[in-house]
Amino acid sequence: MPYRRLFLFLEGDDDERFFRAVLFPLLRKRYEDIFPVQMSQLRKKKIADWLRSIEGMGVDYLYVRDLDRYPCVTAAKDALREAHPRLAPERIQIVKAEIESWYCAGIGLGTLADLEIATCLETEGITKEKLEALIPGGRANRIPTLVEILEGYDLEAAARRNASLRYFLTKHLGS
C-alpha cells in the first residue's frame, strides 16, 4: 500500500484540538501522516500556495470550516471556492453551525452530563457563544470544558446527534 498523507485545513485551535482527539485516530487508519494547517493564521495567498503544493504532490486534503454567517452549506462552499478557486468541492467540509456543535454532540456520561446541552438531541445550532452561555463560569472555563468533553467523548452518540458530523464520518471515513 502506498504511503498516504492528508493535509487538514482547519480554522483554529479548537478545531485542531477536536480533530486530534476524536478524528485523528480514525483518519490514521487511512493515512500514515496527517498534517493540520490552521487557516486562521494564513493569508489568502499562503492558502493558495499550500493548495498548489498539495496538488503538485498528489496527496489528499480536506478543508474544514464553520457554516458561520452563510444561509446554507452550498453558499458557504461557493464563497470558499470563489476565494480559493483551487479548492475541489468534494474536499470541503462545512461544520454546522460551528465546531462547538461537534464537541457538544459527543458529551458523554460524567460530570458534563449535567450541562443543559448534554440532553439536546439536535446540536447543529450550537455556536461558541451558545456553549459559553451554558458553561458555569462562561468564557473563562471554555477551554477546560472543551478538553473535558473530549476526554469522555462519545462518537456514536455524536454521530446520532449531529448531521454534519455524521456526514463527515460517512463521506470521509466510510463510517
Disulfide bonds with the S-S distance in Angstrom:
none
